[in-house]
Amino acid sequence: MKRVLYVSSPIGLGHARRDVAIARELRNLVEDVQVDWLAQNPVTRVLEAEGETIHPASRWLANESRHFESESAEHDLHCFQAWRRMDEILIANFMVFHDVVREQRYDLWIGDEAWELDYYLHENPNEKRAHYAWLTDFVGWLPMEDGHEAHLTADYNAEMVGHIADHPDLRDRALFVGNPDDIVPDRLGPELPLIRDWTEANYDFAGYVSGFDPAELGDRERLRSELGYHPDEQVCIVTVGGSGVGEALVRKVMAAFPEAKQQVPDLRMIVVAGPRIDPAGLPRADGLELRAYVHDLYKHLAACDLAVVQGGLTTSMELTANRRPFLYFPLNHHFEQNLHVRHRLERYGAGRRMDFDESEPSDIATAIAEEIGREVDYRPVETDGARRAAERLAEMLA
């Protein structure tokens, strides 16, 4: 039996969805393979629903989502600074990983944006004792324009470049979840390479991994009926991902509901709080529906007439793949959402970007009325990304 240890980033739910899809394809390619997951909430919610095996040592992991939530304000997260202030969490979680792989044999370690794993393996390359694969959907820490981060992000990027140059064989596979055109045109820093040039030289490209094929969802009206949506309703799904950072956006969109309902009489708005926002703590309004965690949320996004979301990549790309209109509100000072994700969505011609600070509830209501049910013309999203990624991973288990 071949044994795989999978470490999936707990910052949101997007990594978990794509990693489950990759693991499923890997099992189709490799006979008799066991996949164990070293994971924490909210990733474990997805894994449990999918019947995956969560390693018992997962209970010792320090919670990374809680750290990012503690660093956030009202729809504001200095993502890079939050990352810089989580060294203790990262080293603690690496040591949990270290203990697991010291005591148990694995043939392959997979880290999907498992920063602690990648960083400390490069700092301690002699600790590598199995094949190792790294996955990510962005490359390069980037400064926000209104901050003073440029020299710091360049230093972090320079360290990354140095790690790969000094230990080019430590990553047996490095997979970019996307395509070369999804990469921002920026440099890693002064006198450092262009991000695209460096990524193309050091990564393979799997294409986007959505974890589903929209064609397999079948007829949209049938899907709506199965999910309990009626033909005469205009369904708006509000979701902010798997962390608690999006609560301010949820509250502002809920405040927009009465006016939106006036403009769209057939509006049915469903707010999905996610696993880390307690629906009981949110206000109530007549006709407004609140739900907690919803497994297979992508099906509801495929069936909706409009979605209102944060600026995370996974949900916005699920909507893009399903060709649904959506409003997205990137977190202030979140460089990945404002720069990397925005660049990718603009390439696909997808979504309507909104500014949280400049959007009053009345503005959101008007945008809902303008966008709901609108026909879109997005660039198609490939459906074989999970398979392509799994094929590269399977090569190390032959």
C-alpha positions as CSV (number, residue, x, y, z in Angstrom):
1,M,0.0,0.0,0.0
2,K,1.2,3.5,-0.8
3,R,0.6,6.1,1.9
4,V,0.1,9.8,1.4
5,L,-0.1,12.6,4.0
6,Y,-2.0,15.6,2.8
7,V,-1.7,19.0,4.5
8,S,-4.4,21.5,3.2
9,S,-4.4,25.1,4.2
10,P,-7.1,26.0,6.7
11,I,-7.5,29.6,5.6
12,G,-11.0,29.2,4.2
13,L,-12.6,26.2,2.5
14,G,-11.2,26.5,-1.0
15,H,-8.1,24.4,-0.6
16,A,-10.1,21.6,1.0
17,R,-12.5,21.4,-2.0
18,R,-9.8,21.2,-4.6
19,D,-7.7,18.9,-2.5
20,V,-10.5,16.4,-2.0
21,A,-11.0,16.4,-5.8
22,I,-7.3,15.8,-6.4
23,A,-7.2,13.0,-3.8
24,R,-10.2,11.4,-5.5
25,E,-8.4,11.5,-8.9
26,L,-5.2,10.1,-7.3
27,R,-7.1,7.1,-6.0
28,N,-8.4,6.5,-9.5
29,L,-4.9,6.5,-10.8
30,V,-3.0,4.6,-8.1
31,E,-4.2,1.3,-6.9
32,D,-4.3,0.7,-3.1
33,V,-3.4,4.2,-1.9
34,Q,-4.2,5.5,1.6
35,V,-4.6,9.3,2.0
36,D,-4.4,10.7,5.6
37,W,-5.1,14.3,6.2
38,L,-3.3,16.5,8.8
39,A,-6.0,19.2,9.0
40,Q,-7.9,21.6,11.2
41,N,-11.2,23.4,11.2
42,P,-12.8,24.4,8.8
43,V,-11.0,22.0,6.5
44,T,-12.1,19.1,8.7
45,R,-15.8,20.0,8.0
46,V,-15.3,19.2,4.4
47,L,-13.2,16.1,5.0
48,E,-15.7,14.6,7.4
49,A,-18.5,15.2,5.0
50,E,-16.5,13.5,2.2
51,G,-15.6,10.5,4.4
52,E,-11.9,11.2,4.4
53,T,-9.4,10.0,7.0
54,I,-8.3,12.7,9.4
55,H,-5.0,11.9,11.2
56,P,-5.5,11.8,15.0
57,A,-2.6,14.3,15.5
58,S,-4.7,16.9,13.8
59,R,-6.2,17.8,17.2
60,W,-2.8,19.2,18.2
61,L,-2.6,21.8,15.4
62,A,-2.8,25.5,16.3
63,N,-5.7,27.1,14.6
64,E,-4.6,29.4,11.8
65,S,-8.1,30.6,10.8
66,R,-8.6,31.9,14.4
67,H,-5.4,33.9,14.1
68,F,-6.5,35.6,10.8
69,E,-9.9,36.4,12.3
70,S,-8.1,38.0,15.3
71,E,-6.1,40.2,12.9
72,S,-9.1,41.4,11.0
73,A,-11.3,44.5,11.5
74,E,-14.5,45.5,9.7
75,H,-13.9,43.9,6.2
76,D,-10.2,44.7,6.6
77,L,-7.4,42.2,6.9
78,H,-3.7,43.1,6.5
79,C,-3.0,39.6,5.1
80,F,0.7,40.0,4.7
81,Q,1.1,41.5,8.2
82,A,-1.1,38.8,9.7
83,W,1.2,36.2,8.1
84,R,4.3,37.8,9.5
85,R,2.8,37.6,13.0
86,M,2.0,33.9,13.0
87,D,5.5,32.4,13.4
88,E,4.7,30.7,16.6
89,I,1.6,29.0,15.0
90,L,3.6,27.9,12.0
91,I,6.5,26.4,13.9
92,A,4.1,24.6,16.3
93,N,2.2,23.1,13.4
94,F,5.4,22.1,11.6
95,M,6.5,20.3,14.7
96,V,3.2,18.3,14.8
97,F,3.9,17.4,11.2
98,H,7.5,16.5,12.1
99,D,6.4,14.2,14.9
100,V,3.8,12.4,12.6
101,V,6.3,11.7,9.8
102,R,9.0,10.7,12.2
103,E,6.8,8.0,13.7
104,Q,4.9,6.9,10.6
105,R,6.1,6.1,7.1
106,Y,4.6,8.0,4.2
107,D,5.5,7.7,0.5
108,L,4.4,11.2,-0.4
109,W,3.7,14.5,1.4
110,I,1.4,17.0,-0.3
111,G,1.2,20.6,1.0
112,D,-1.5,22.8,-0.5
113,E,-0.3,26.3,0.6
114,A,1.0,24.6,3.8
115,W,3.4,27.4,4.4
116,E,4.9,26.0,7.6
117,L,5.7,22.7,5.8
118,D,7.4,24.3,2.8
119,Y,9.3,27.0,4.8
120,Y,10.7,24.8,7.5
121,L,11.6,21.9,5.1
122,H,13.7,24.4,3.1
123,E,15.3,25.6,6.3
124,N,15.9,22.0,7.3
125,P,16.3,20.0,4.1
126,N,17.7,17.0,5.9
127,E,14.3,16.4,7.5
128,K,12.9,15.4,4.1
129,R,12.3,11.6,4.1
130,A,9.6,11.2,1.5
131,H,8.5,12.6,-1.9
132,Y,7.2,16.1,-1.5
133,A,4.7,18.1,-3.6
134,W,3.8,21.7,-3.2
135,L,0.6,23.3,-4.6
136,T,-0.5,27.0,-4.7
137,D,-2.8,29.3,-6.7
138,F,-0.6,32.4,-6.3
139,V,3.1,33.2,-6.2
140,G,4.6,36.3,-4.7
141,W,3.8,38.5,-1.7
142,L,2.8,41.9,-3.0
143,P,2.5,45.2,-1.2
144,M,-0.7,47.2,-0.9
145,E,-0.4,50.7,-2.3
146,D,-1.4,52.6,0.9
147,G,1.1,50.7,3.1
148,H,4.9,50.6,3.6
149,E,5.3,46.9,2.8
150,A,7.3,46.9,-0.4
151,H,10.7,46.3,1.1
152,L,9.3,43.6,3.4
153,T,7.4,41.7,0.7
154,A,10.5,41.9,-1.5
155,D,12.6,40.4,1.3
156,Y,10.1,37.5,1.8
157,N,10.1,36.9,-2.0
158,A,13.9,37.0,-2.1
159,E,14.1,34.4,0.6
160,M,11.7,32.2,-1.3
161,V,13.8,32.5,-4.5
162,G,16.9,31.7,-2.5
163,H,15.3,28.6,-0.9
164,I,14.4,27.2,-4.3
165,A,17.8,28.1,-5.8
166,D,19.7,26.5,-2.8
167,H,17.5,23.4,-2.7
168,P,16.1,22.8,-6.2
169,D,15.3,19.2,-5.6
170,L,13.4,19.5,-2.3
171,R,10.1,20.0,-4.0
172,D,9.7,16.9,-6.2
173,R,6.7,18.6,-7.7
174,A,5.5,22.2,-7.6
175,L,2.1,22.7,-9.1
176,F,0.4,26.0,-9.9
177,V,-3.4,25.8,-9.7
178,G,-4.1,27.8,-12.8
179,N,-2.4,28.8,-16.0
180,P,0.4,31.2,-16.9
181,D,-1.9,34.0,-17.9
182,D,-3.4,33.9,-14.4
183,I,-0.2,35.2,-13.0
184,V,0.1,38.9,-12.2
185,P,2.6,40.9,-14.3
186,D,4.5,42.3,-11.3
187,R,8.0,41.6,-10.2
188,L,8.9,39.7,-7.0
189,G,10.8,42.9,-6.0
190,P,13.5,45.2,-7.1
191,E,16.2,43.3,-9.0
192,L,14.1,40.1,-8.6
193,P,12.5,38.3,-11.6
194,L,9.1,38.9,-12.9
195,I,6.6,36.7,-11.1
196,R,5.4,35.0,-14.3
197,D,8.9,34.2,-15.5
198,W,10.0,32.8,-12.2
199,T,6.8,30.7,-11.8
200,E,7.1,29.3,-15.3
201,A,10.7,28.2,-14.6
202,N,9.8,26.6,-11.3
203,Y,6.3,25.2,-11.5
204,D,4.1,22.9,-13.6
205,F,0.6,24.2,-14.4
206,A,-2.4,22.0,-13.6
207,G,-5.0,24.4,-14.8
208,Y,-7.7,25.5,-12.4
209,V,-9.1,22.9,-10.0
210,S,-12.8,23.5,-9.3
211,G,-13.5,20.0,-8.1
212,F,-16.6,19.6,-10.3
213,D,-17.7,19.6,-13.9
214,P,-20.6,22.0,-14.5
215,A,-21.9,19.7,-17.3
216,E,-22.4,17.0,-14.7
217,L,-24.8,19.1,-12.8
218,G,-27.3,18.7,-15.6
219,D,-30.2,20.9,-16.4
220,R,-30.2,24.0,-14.3
221,E,-34.0,24.1,-13.8
222,R,-33.9,20.5,-12.6
223,L,-31.1,21.4,-10.2
224,R,-33.0,24.3,-8.9
225,S,-36.0,22.1,-8.2
226,E,-33.9,19.5,-6.4
227,L,-32.5,22.3,-4.1
228,G,-35.9,23.7,-3.4
229,Y,-35.8,26.8,-5.6
230,H,-39.0,27.7,-7.5
231,P,-39.1,28.9,-11.1
232,D,-40.7,32.3,-10.1
233,E,-38.0,33.1,-7.6
234,Q,-34.8,35.1,-8.2
235,V,-32.3,33.5,-5.9
236,C,-29.4,35.5,-4.4
237,I,-26.8,33.5,-2.4
238,V,-24.7,35.5,0.0
239,T,-21.6,33.7,1.2
240,V,-18.2,34.8,2.6
241,G,-16.2,31.5,2.8
242,G,-15.0,29.4,5.6
243,S,-13.5,32.0,8.0
244,G,-15.2,34.5,10.3
245,V,-13.5,37.5,8.6
246,G,-16.6,38.2,6.4
247,E,-19.2,38.9,9.0
248,A,-19.2,42.7,8.4
249,L,-20.0,42.0,4.7
250,V,-22.8,39.6,5.7
251,R,-24.3,42.3,7.9
252,K,-24.1,45.0,5.3
253,V,-25.7,42.8,2.6
254,M,-28.5,41.8,5.0
255,A,-29.1,45.5,5.6
256,A,-29.5,45.9,1.9
257,F,-32.2,43.2,1.7
258,P,-35.3,45.3,2.3
259,E,-34.5,47.8,-0.4
260,A,-33.3,45.0,-2.8
261,K,-36.6,43.3,-2.2
262,Q,-38.5,46.4,-3.2
263,Q,-36.5,46.6,-6.5
264,V,-36.7,42.8,-7.1
265,P,-40.1,41.7,-5.8
266,D,-39.3,38.0,-6.6
267,L,-36.0,38.1,-4.7
268,R,-35.2,35.2,-2.4
269,M,-32.0,35.9,-0.5
270,I,-30.1,33.1,1.4
271,V,-27.2,34.0,3.6
272,V,-24.7,31.2,4.2
273,A,-22.8,32.1,7.3
274,G,-20.2,29.4,7.0
275,P,-18.6,27.2,9.6
276,R,-17.0,30.0,11.7
277,I,-19.9,32.6,11.9
278,D,-22.7,31.8,14.2
279,P,-26.0,32.5,12.5
280,A,-27.6,33.0,15.9
281,G,-25.6,36.2,16.3
282,L,-26.8,37.7,13.0
283,P,-29.9,40.0,12.8
284,R,-33.2,38.7,11.5
285,A,-35.4,40.1,8.7
286,D,-38.7,39.0,7.3
287,G,-38.1,36.9,4.2
288,L,-34.3,36.6,4.7
289,E,-33.0,33.1,5.1
290,L,-30.0,32.2,7.2
291,R,-28.0,28.9,7.0
292,A,-24.8,27.7,8.6
293,Y,-22.4,25.5,6.8
294,V,-23.7,24.1,3.5
295,H,-21.9,21.1,2.0
296,D,-21.6,21.2,-1.8
297,L,-22.4,24.9,-1.8
298,Y,-21.2,25.0,-5.4
299,K,-24.5,23.3,-6.4
300,H,-26.4,26.2,-4.9
301,L,-24.1,28.7,-6.6
302,A,-24.8,27.0,-9.9
303,A,-28.5,27.3,-9.3
304,C,-28.6,30.9,-8.2
305,D,-29.5,34.0,-10.2
306,L,-26.8,36.1,-8.4
307,A,-24.2,35.6,-5.7
308,V,-22.7,38.2,-3.3
309,V,-19.3,37.1,-2.1
310,Q,-16.0,38.2,-0.6
311,G,-12.9,38.3,-2.8
312,G,-11.7,34.7,-2.4
313,L,-10.6,32.7,-5.4
314,T,-12.5,29.5,-4.9
315,T,-16.1,30.8,-4.6
316,S,-15.6,33.4,-7.4
317,M,-14.1,30.8,-9.7
318,E,-17.0,28.3,-8.9
319,L,-19.3,31.1,-10.0
320,T,-17.2,31.7,-13.1
321,A,-17.2,28.1,-14.0
322,N,-21.0,28.0,-13.6
323,R,-21.4,31.2,-15.6
324,R,-23.4,33.0,-12.9
325,P,-23.3,36.8,-12.2
326,F,-21.8,37.9,-8.9
327,L,-20.8,40.9,-6.9
328,Y,-17.5,40.5,-5.1
329,F,-16.0,42.6,-2.3
330,P,-12.3,42.0,-1.7
331,L,-11.1,42.5,1.9
332,N,-9.3,45.8,2.3
333,H,-5.5,45.3,2.5
334,H,-5.8,41.7,1.5
335,F,-3.1,41.6,-1.2
336,E,-4.1,38.2,-2.6
337,Q,-7.8,39.1,-3.1
338,N,-7.1,42.7,-4.3
339,L,-4.2,41.8,-6.7
340,H,-3.9,38.1,-7.5
341,V,-7.5,37.1,-7.5
342,R,-8.7,40.4,-9.1
343,H,-6.2,39.8,-12.0
344,R,-7.5,36.3,-12.6
345,L,-11.1,37.3,-12.5
346,E,-10.5,40.2,-14.9
347,R,-8.8,37.7,-17.3
348,Y,-12.0,35.6,-17.2
349,G,-14.2,38.7,-17.6
350,A,-16.0,37.5,-14.4
351,G,-17.8,39.3,-11.6
352,R,-18.5,42.9,-10.7
353,R,-16.0,44.3,-8.2
354,M,-17.4,46.4,-5.4
355,D,-15.7,48.5,-2.7
356,F,-16.9,47.7,0.8
357,D,-16.2,51.1,2.3
358,E,-17.8,53.0,-0.6
359,S,-20.9,50.8,-0.9
360,E,-23.9,51.7,1.3
361,P,-26.7,49.2,1.7
362,S,-28.7,51.2,-0.9
363,D,-25.8,50.8,-3.4
364,I,-25.7,47.1,-2.8
365,A,-29.4,46.8,-3.3
366,T,-29.2,48.7,-6.6
367,A,-26.3,46.5,-7.8
368,I,-28.3,43.4,-6.9
369,A,-31.2,44.6,-9.0
370,E,-28.9,45.4,-11.9
371,E,-27.0,42.1,-11.9
372,I,-29.5,39.5,-10.9
373,G,-30.3,37.1,-13.7
374,R,-27.9,38.9,-16.1
375,E,-26.5,36.8,-19.0
376,V,-22.7,36.6,-18.8
377,D,-20.0,35.8,-21.3
378,Y,-17.1,34.6,-19.2
379,R,-14.0,32.8,-20.4
380,P,-14.6,29.0,-20.0
381,V,-12.9,27.3,-17.0
382,E,-11.2,23.9,-17.7
383,T,-12.6,20.9,-15.9
384,D,-9.6,18.6,-15.9
385,G,-7.4,20.4,-13.4
386,A,-7.8,17.8,-10.6
387,R,-6.9,15.0,-13.0
388,R,-3.8,16.8,-14.3
389,A,-2.6,17.5,-10.8
390,A,-3.2,13.9,-9.7
391,E,-1.3,12.6,-12.7
392,R,1.8,14.6,-11.7
393,L,1.5,13.3,-8.1
394,A,0.9,9.7,-9.2
395,E,4.3,9.7,-10.9
396,M,5.9,9.7,-7.4
397,L,3.9,6.7,-6.3
398,A,4.7,4.5,-9.3
